Amino acid sequence: MLKRILLAYDGSPYSEAAKTYALELAQAHGSMLNALFVIDQGILAGPRVAVPGPTFVPIEVVSYEDYQSAQDEMKDKGRRYLERLGQEAAAAGVGFQELLRVGYPDQVILREGRSYDLIVLGRKGNSDIKEETLGYTGEMLASNSAVPLLLAPKEHSSIDRCLLAYDGSQQAVRAMRSLRQVLDGTRWPVTVVTVRERGRTSEATANEAVEYFSAHGVQVDTLIKEGDPSRVILEGIQESGADILAMGAFGHRGLRELFLGTTTAKILSQSPVAVLLSH
């Protein structure tokens, strides 16, 4: 069961969807929901200029008065957000606690989230511009969080069916176990999608997950397809009718680019449903 859920909230459309997912899961598990609003230290610092010299050290050009004014304004906004979230949690019968912090959002969320079963946040935040990419905070957490993440799309969709991308890797096994924890107290069925690869018995790999979920009383079926893993998984979402995708942070080959593997990064940026991500 999920006993402690942390919702990272910034008022963006994506975090609105994340809020609904967090409340839905907290209701299903009878768990405590803690909502975190981070006063972004990067925004508070304001514009910077480079002083000519051998090292071009940047210095802040924001006055103390402007800094304090901006911080007070963001604190007030955060308190209003958290008060409204508390009211919504109370209406849903969910235990609630608010957290207001100052710092860099990814660092604060990683630090605060260590004692939780799940961190829920939007795929993008207010400061992210490109719609087709994963936001900065989401990418940093996806790369570094030891706690499972639920990354929400822009629109919430009630969870009725789950999809697990499974390749037998350690990360996929952790994703499978994280999904099973999310499934406690629900009747959501699971489809296991596996990519058929030369030299590997895909049916046997998929059957590992089938046996695991069956032992826990979860209704499960399989979808085995050939092709590029990211394409197969994205198609699997549509074919299975899944409302949430569970996957490891990177796949069997362990390929990683700057932060995330190619398949992981592509799916996180393009998935039309929420993604439950585990390392």
TAPEVEN-V948468 format. One record per pair of residues at least 12 apart in sequence whose ideal C-beta (glycine too) atoms are under 10 Angstrom apart, sorted by the first residue. I is the first residue (numbers start at 0). J is the second residue. Records with the same first field share a line. If there is no record, write none. Layout:
I->J ; J
//
This chain:
0->27 ; 28 ; 29 ; 30 ; 116 ; 180 ; 181 ; 183 ; 184
1->24 ; 25 ; 27 ; 28 ; 29 ; 30 ; 31 ; 32 ; 115 ; 116 ; 117 ; 147 ; 177 ; 180 ; 181 ; 183 ; 184
2->25 ; 28 ; 29 ; 30 ; 31 ; 115 ; 116 ; 117
3->25 ; 28 ; 30 ; 31 ; 32 ; 33 ; 94 ; 96 ; 112 ; 114 ; 115 ; 116 ; 117 ; 146
4->20 ; 21 ; 22 ; 24 ; 25 ; 28 ; 30 ; 31 ; 32 ; 33 ; 34 ; 93 ; 115 ; 116 ; 117 ; 118 ; 119 ; 149
5->21 ; 31 ; 32 ; 33 ; 34 ; 35 ; 96 ; 98 ; 108 ; 111 ; 112 ; 113 ; 114 ; 115 ; 116 ; 117 ; 118 ; 119 ; 120 ; 146 ; 148
6->18 ; 20 ; 21 ; 22 ; 24 ; 25 ; 32 ; 33 ; 34 ; 35 ; 36 ; 84 ; 88 ; 95 ; 98 ; 115 ; 117 ; 118 ; 119 ; 120 ; 121 ; 149 ; 151
7->21 ; 33 ; 34 ; 35 ; 36 ; 37 ; 98 ; 104 ; 105 ; 107 ; 108 ; 111 ; 112 ; 118 ; 119 ; 120 ; 121 ; 124 ; 136 ; 137 ; 140 ; 148
8->21 ; 34 ; 35 ; 36 ; 37 ; 77 ; 80 ; 81 ; 83 ; 84 ; 97 ; 98 ; 119 ; 120 ; 121 ; 124
9->35 ; 36 ; 37 ; 39 ; 76 ; 77 ; 80 ; 104 ; 120 ; 121 ; 123 ; 124 ; 125 ; 126 ; 136
10->36 ; 76 ; 77 ; 79 ; 80 ; 83 ; 121 ; 124 ; 125
11->120 ; 121 ; 122 ; 123 ; 124 ; 125 ; 126 ; 127 ; 134 ; 153
12->121 ; 123 ; 124 ; 125 ; 151 ; 152 ; 153 ; 154
13->120 ; 121 ; 122 ; 123 ; 124 ; 125 ; 127 ; 134 ; 137 ; 150 ; 151 ; 152 ; 153 ; 154 ; 155
14->34 ; 36 ; 80 ; 119 ; 120 ; 121 ; 122 ; 123 ; 124 ; 125 ; 151
15->121 ; 151 ; 153 ; 154 ; 155
16->119 ; 121 ; 122 ; 151 ; 152 ; 153 ; 154 ; 155 ; 156 ; 273
17->118 ; 119 ; 120 ; 121 ; 122 ; 149 ; 150 ; 151 ; 152 ; 155 ; 273
18->32 ; 34 ; 80 ; 83 ; 84 ; 87 ; 88 ; 119 ; 120 ; 121 ; 151 ; 155
19->87 ; 91 ; 119 ; 151 ; 154 ; 155 ; 156 ; 157 ; 273
20->117 ; 119 ; 120 ; 121 ; 149 ; 150 ; 151 ; 152 ; 155 ; 156 ; 157 ; 158 ; 242 ; 243 ; 273 ; 275
21->33 ; 34 ; 84 ; 88 ; 93 ; 117 ; 118 ; 119 ; 120 ; 149 ; 151
22->84 ; 87 ; 88 ; 90 ; 91 ; 92 ; 93 ; 95 ; 119 ; 155
23->91 ; 93 ; 119 ; 155 ; 157 ; 158 ; 185
24->93 ; 116 ; 117 ; 119 ; 149 ; 158 ; 181 ; 184 ; 185
25->88 ; 91 ; 92 ; 93 ; 94 ; 95 ; 117 ; 119
26->88 ; 91 ; 92 ; 93 ; 184
27->158 ; 181 ; 182 ; 183 ; 184 ; 185 ; 187
28->93 ; 116 ; 117 ; 180 ; 181 ; 183 ; 184 ; 185
29->92 ; 93 ; 94 ; 184
30->93 ; 94 ; 115 ; 116 ; 117 ; 184
31->88 ; 93 ; 94 ; 95 ; 96 ; 115 ; 116
32->84 ; 85 ; 87 ; 88 ; 91 ; 93 ; 94 ; 95 ; 96 ; 97 ; 119
33->88 ; 94 ; 95 ; 96 ; 97 ; 98 ; 111 ; 112 ; 114 ; 115
34->77 ; 80 ; 81 ; 83 ; 84 ; 85 ; 87 ; 88 ; 95 ; 96 ; 97 ; 98 ; 99 ; 119
35->77 ; 81 ; 96 ; 97 ; 98 ; 99 ; 100 ; 104 ; 107 ; 108 ; 111 ; 112 ; 115 ; 118 ; 120
36->73 ; 74 ; 76 ; 77 ; 78 ; 79 ; 80 ; 81 ; 84 ; 97 ; 98 ; 99 ; 100 ; 104 ; 107
37->73 ; 77 ; 98 ; 99 ; 100 ; 101 ; 102 ; 103 ; 104 ; 105 ; 106 ; 107 ; 108 ; 111 ; 124 ; 136
38->69 ; 70 ; 71 ; 72 ; 73 ; 74 ; 76 ; 77 ; 99 ; 100 ; 101 ; 102 ; 104 ; 107
39->69 ; 73 ; 101 ; 102 ; 103 ; 104 ; 107 ; 124 ; 125 ; 126 ; 136
40->70 ; 100 ; 101 ; 102 ; 103 ; 104 ; 106 ; 107
41->102 ; 103 ; 104 ; 126 ; 135
42->69 ; 70 ; 73 ; 103 ; 104 ; 125 ; 126
43->59 ; 61 ; 65 ; 66 ; 67 ; 69 ; 70 ; 72 ; 73 ; 101 ; 102
44->57 ; 59 ; 60 ; 61 ; 66 ; 69
45->59 ; 60 ; 61 ; 62 ; 65 ; 66 ; 69
46->59 ; 60 ; 61
47->59 ; 60 ; 61
48->60
70->101
73->99 ; 101
74->99 ; 101
77->97 ; 98 ; 99 ; 100 ; 101
78->97 ; 99
80->97 ; 99
81->95 ; 96 ; 97 ; 98 ; 99
82->97
84->97
85->97
98->111
103->135 ; 136 ; 139
104->120 ; 124 ; 126 ; 134 ; 135 ; 136 ; 137 ; 139 ; 140
105->120 ; 134 ; 135 ; 136 ; 137 ; 138 ; 139 ; 140 ; 142 ; 143 ; 144
106->136 ; 139 ; 140 ; 143
107->136
108->120 ; 136 ; 137 ; 139 ; 140 ; 144 ; 146 ; 148
109->136 ; 139 ; 140 ; 143 ; 144 ; 145 ; 146
112->140 ; 144 ; 145 ; 146 ; 147 ; 148
113->144 ; 145 ; 146
114->146
115->146 ; 147
116->146 ; 147 ; 177 ; 180 ; 181
117->146 ; 147 ; 148 ; 149 ; 177 ; 180 ; 181 ; 275
118->140 ; 144 ; 146 ; 147 ; 148 ; 149 ; 150 ; 276
119->147 ; 148 ; 149 ; 150 ; 151 ; 273 ; 275
120->134 ; 136 ; 137 ; 140 ; 144 ; 148 ; 149 ; 150 ; 151
121->134 ; 136 ; 137 ; 150 ; 151 ; 152 ; 153
122->134 ; 136 ; 137 ; 138 ; 141 ; 150 ; 151 ; 152 ; 153 ; 267 ; 268 ; 270 ; 273 ; 274
123->135 ; 136 ; 137 ; 138 ; 150 ; 151 ; 152 ; 153 ; 268
124->136 ; 137
129->268
130->153 ; 268
131->268 ; 269
132->264 ; 267 ; 268 ; 269
133->150 ; 258 ; 259 ; 263 ; 264 ; 265 ; 266 ; 267 ; 268 ; 269 ; 270 ; 274
134->150 ; 267 ; 268
137->150 ; 151 ; 267 ; 268 ; 274 ; 276
138->150 ; 257 ; 258 ; 259 ; 264 ; 267 ; 268
139->258
140->276
141->248 ; 249 ; 258 ; 259 ; 263 ; 264 ; 267 ; 274 ; 276 ; 278
142->248 ; 249 ; 255 ; 257 ; 258 ; 259 ; 263 ; 264 ; 278
143->248 ; 258 ; 278
144->248 ; 276 ; 277 ; 278
145->277 ; 278
146->177 ; 277 ; 278
147->173 ; 174 ; 176 ; 177 ; 178 ; 180 ; 181 ; 245 ; 275 ; 276 ; 277 ; 278
148->177 ; 248 ; 267 ; 274 ; 275 ; 276 ; 277 ; 278
149->177 ; 181 ; 243 ; 245 ; 273 ; 274 ; 275 ; 276
150->244 ; 267 ; 270 ; 273 ; 274 ; 275 ; 276
151->243 ; 272 ; 273 ; 274
152->269 ; 270 ; 271 ; 272 ; 273 ; 274
153->271
154->271 ; 272
155->242 ; 272 ; 273
156->241 ; 242 ; 243 ; 271 ; 272 ; 273
157->242
158->181 ; 182 ; 185 ; 187 ; 241 ; 242 ; 243 ; 272 ; 273
159->185 ; 186 ; 187 ; 188 ; 240 ; 241 ; 242 ; 243
160->187 ; 188 ; 189 ; 190 ; 218 ; 239 ; 240 ; 241 ; 242 ; 243 ; 272
161->178 ; 179 ; 181 ; 182 ; 185 ; 187 ; 188 ; 189 ; 190 ; 191 ; 212 ; 217 ; 219 ; 239 ; 241 ; 242 ; 243 ; 244 ; 245 ; 272 ; 273 ; 275
162->178 ; 189 ; 190 ; 191 ; 192 ; 222 ; 232 ; 235 ; 236 ; 237 ; 238 ; 239 ; 240 ; 241 ; 242 ; 243 ; 244 ; 245 ; 246 ; 270 ; 272 ; 274 ; 275
163->175 ; 177 ; 178 ; 179 ; 189 ; 190 ; 191 ; 192 ; 193 ; 205 ; 208 ; 211 ; 212 ; 219 ; 221 ; 232 ; 235 ; 239 ; 241 ; 243 ; 244 ; 245 ; 246 ; 247 ; 275
164->191 ; 192 ; 193 ; 194 ; 208 ; 228 ; 229 ; 231 ; 232 ; 233 ; 235 ; 236 ; 244 ; 245 ; 246 ; 247 ; 250 ; 262 ; 263 ; 266 ; 274
165->178 ; 189 ; 191 ; 192 ; 193 ; 194 ; 201 ; 204 ; 205 ; 207 ; 208 ; 209 ; 211 ; 221 ; 245 ; 246 ; 247 ; 250 ; 251
166->192 ; 193 ; 194 ; 196 ; 199 ; 201 ; 204 ; 205 ; 228 ; 246 ; 247 ; 250 ; 251 ; 252 ; 262
167->193 ; 199 ; 200 ; 201 ; 203 ; 204 ; 205 ; 207 ; 208 ; 250 ; 251
168->204 ; 247 ; 248 ; 249 ; 250 ; 251 ; 252 ; 253
169->247 ; 251 ; 253 ; 277 ; 278
170->246 ; 247 ; 248 ; 249 ; 250 ; 251 ; 253 ; 260 ; 263 ; 276 ; 277 ; 278
171->191 ; 193 ; 204 ; 207 ; 208 ; 245 ; 246 ; 247 ; 248 ; 249 ; 250 ; 251 ; 277
172->207 ; 208 ; 211 ; 247 ; 277
173->245 ; 247 ; 248 ; 276 ; 277 ; 278
174->208 ; 244 ; 245 ; 246 ; 247 ; 248 ; 274 ; 275 ; 276 ; 277 ; 278
175->189 ; 191 ; 207 ; 208 ; 211 ; 212 ; 245 ; 246 ; 247 ; 277
176->211 ; 245 ; 277
177->245 ; 246 ; 247 ; 275 ; 276 ; 277 ; 278
178->208 ; 211 ; 212 ; 217 ; 243 ; 244 ; 245 ; 246 ; 275 ; 277
179->208 ; 211 ; 212 ; 214 ; 215 ; 217 ; 245
180->275
181->243 ; 245 ; 275
182->212 ; 215 ; 216 ; 217 ; 245
183->215 ; 217
185->217
186->216 ; 217 ; 218
187->217 ; 218 ; 241 ; 242 ; 243
188->212 ; 217 ; 218 ; 219 ; 220 ; 239 ; 240 ; 241
189->208 ; 209 ; 211 ; 212 ; 213 ; 215 ; 217 ; 218 ; 219 ; 220 ; 221 ; 239 ; 241 ; 243 ; 245
190->208 ; 218 ; 219 ; 220 ; 221 ; 222 ; 235 ; 236 ; 238 ; 239 ; 240 ; 241
191->204 ; 205 ; 206 ; 207 ; 208 ; 209 ; 211 ; 212 ; 219 ; 220 ; 221 ; 222 ; 223 ; 235 ; 239 ; 245
192->205 ; 208 ; 221 ; 222 ; 223 ; 224 ; 228 ; 231 ; 232 ; 233 ; 234 ; 235 ; 236 ; 238 ; 239 ; 241 ; 244 ; 246
193->205 ; 206 ; 207 ; 208 ; 221 ; 222 ; 223 ; 224 ; 228 ; 231 ; 232 ; 235
194->223 ; 224 ; 225 ; 226 ; 227 ; 228 ; 229 ; 230 ; 231 ; 232 ; 235 ; 250 ; 251 ; 262
195->223 ; 224 ; 225 ; 226 ; 231
196->225 ; 228 ; 251 ; 252
197->225
199->251
201->221 ; 223 ; 224 ; 225
202->221 ; 223
204->221 ; 223 ; 251
205->219 ; 220 ; 221 ; 222 ; 223
206->221
208->221
209->221
220->239
222->234 ; 235 ; 238 ; 239 ; 241
223->235
224->238
227->261 ; 262 ; 265
228->246 ; 250 ; 251 ; 252 ; 260 ; 261 ; 262 ; 263 ; 265 ; 266
229->250 ; 260 ; 261 ; 262 ; 263 ; 264 ; 265 ; 266 ; 269 ; 270
230->262 ; 265 ; 266
231->262
232->244 ; 246 ; 250 ; 262 ; 263 ; 265 ; 266 ; 269 ; 270
233->265 ; 266 ; 269 ; 270 ; 271 ; 272
236->266 ; 269 ; 270 ; 271 ; 272 ; 274
237->271 ; 272
240->272
241->270 ; 271 ; 272 ; 273
242->271 ; 272 ; 273
243->270 ; 272 ; 273 ; 274 ; 275
244->266 ; 267 ; 270 ; 271 ; 272 ; 273 ; 274 ; 275 ; 276
245->273 ; 274 ; 275 ; 276 ; 277
246->262 ; 263 ; 266 ; 267 ; 270 ; 274 ; 275 ; 276 ; 277
247->260 ; 262 ; 263 ; 276 ; 277 ; 278
248->260 ; 263 ; 267 ; 276 ; 277 ; 278
249->261 ; 262 ; 263 ; 264 ; 278
250->262 ; 263
259->276
263->276
//
